[in-house]
Amino acid sequence: MGIGDSGSLHHTCFIVRDLEATARRLAASLGVDWQVWTLEPEHCTVHGGAVPYSCRVAIAPLGSSNLELIEPVSGDSVYVEHLETRGEGFHHTCIAFSDPAAMHQARGDLEAREWEMIQSGRVGDAAEFYYFRIPDTDSVLELLWIDELPPPEATIAS
């Protein structure tokens, strides 16, 4: 069984330096509305070590999937690394799972294939995620389980 058997495409993510400005420009040009949150994941790891970090996240529905913008706020993370080494732009594709057990199975499958987990975190009982380096494409895949997000801090409308 593959990841696609139990998960579905949730979003495509771009790392940015200024989330508000980028979301405003994309809202106007794409005609999408963004919901914005600040996240401080619990039990964070970056390259296997416990590393606290925070970020701002904006999500915009687009068809049956979403676009995501992430702006690092504090701490070291793969988001900061991306800005330092590649600048703003595409960072990862996310596969979401309807329950944590299915996501943990997918995580185990990727670890058995010796894919490198580069970051992970949990946001209370609301969400859990794992980022893996895709060796064949030098890109990143996120595995995600979300129960229910709190109301957004802000909305940036088209």
Secondary structure, 3 states (H helix, E strand, C coil): CCHHHHEEEEEEEEECCCHHHHHHHHHHHHCCCEEEEEECCEEEEECCEECCCEEEEEEEEECCEEEEEEEEEECCCHHHHHHHHCCCEEEEEEEEECCHHHHHHHHHHHHHCCCCEEEEEEECCCEEEEEEEECCCCEEEEEEEECCCCCCCEEECC
